[in-house]
Amino acid sequence: MSYEAQAALTNDSTFIGRSNAAAAQQSEIFKDDQRPDYVALAGSVMRGQNEELAALCRLAAAGPGIADKADLGDGTIDQALVTDADLLALTQANWPTAAALYYAPDGTPL
């Protein structure tokens, strides 16, 4: 895996936008979850809290095989090689981690 490609993904405006869109879509589901920290993260995402959205984007870029998938091998990336299905799966998988970074299990901010 190339950390350069991973870093490039986290700074690619289109990848950031797509990651934010996946998070917004998932927040519509997680807002009704029974876990208060998931609900709190959903609220933050719906309000456009940049820190939480950036964390989800960084975690997506660090996902297994994602940087390799986008890496063109010449020091550049093509974020389009990361599919919407990849972003959906990454967002769902990373939701618990991001929720725990910012919220206690009872949903109060850390």
N, C-alpha and C positions, 0 to 999 in steps of 0.2 A: 504494500500500500504506500502511496505517496502522500506524505503530510502536506506537500506543496499543493497537490490536487484537493485535499481536504480543506486546506486554508482558502484556496481559490473558490471552492463551492460556498464557503461561509461568507465570502465577499461578493458573490455573483448576484446582482440585483434580481435577475429572473429567478434564480434558485431560491433566494430569500422570499420573493413574492409567492412562489409556488408552495414553499414550506409554510408560509403564513396562511395561505388559502387552505391547505390541508388542515392546519391547526384550527382555523375558524370553522371549517366544516365539522371537525370532530368535536369542537366545543359545543355544537348544537346537540350532540349525543351525550357528552359527559356532563352537561349542565343538569341533567336529571339522574345522575349516578347516585348511588347510595353512600359513596365515600366522599366525605366533606372536602378533603384536599383536592380530589378530582374536580369537584364542583367549583371550588375556589379558583383553580387554574382555568377552568372553562370561562368563568366570569372575567378573569384577567385577560384572556385571549380575546374575548368578545369586546372588551374595552380597549383593545389594542395596546396593552402594556408591552412596551418594547423589550424590556429585560426578559420577560418570560418567553416572548416570541423568539428572541435571539437565542435563548437557551435551547428551545426546540429545534431551531435551525442548525445550531452547532452540533447537537446530538444527532440530527439526521445526516449531516455531512460526515460524521464519524461512524455512521452505521456500517455494519459488516459488508465489505465489498463495494460500498457506494463510491468512495473516492476512486477506486480502481476502475469502476464502471465508467466514470466521467473523464478519467485521465486519457488524453490523446497521445501520451508518450513523448511529447515534444515540449513539455512545460506549460501546455495549455489544457483547458478542459472544455467539454461540451456538456453543460448541465442537462440538456435535453435527453441525454442517454440515461438519465435517472428518470424512470417512468412515474406516472401518477400512482400506479399501484405500489411502487417502491415507497413513495412519499407517504401514502396512506398507511402502509404497514409500519414504517418507521415512526410515524406520529403516534399510532396506537401503541407501539411497543415502548416508546419513550415517555408517554404520558405519565406513568407512575413515577419515573425518575424526576421529571420536571416538577410534578406536583410536590414531591418530597423535598425538592430544593427550596421551594418558596413557602410551603404551608405545612403546618403540623397536621397530624391525622384528623384533628377536629375541625380543620379548615382555617384556623387562625394563621395569619401571616407569621413567618419566622423572622 
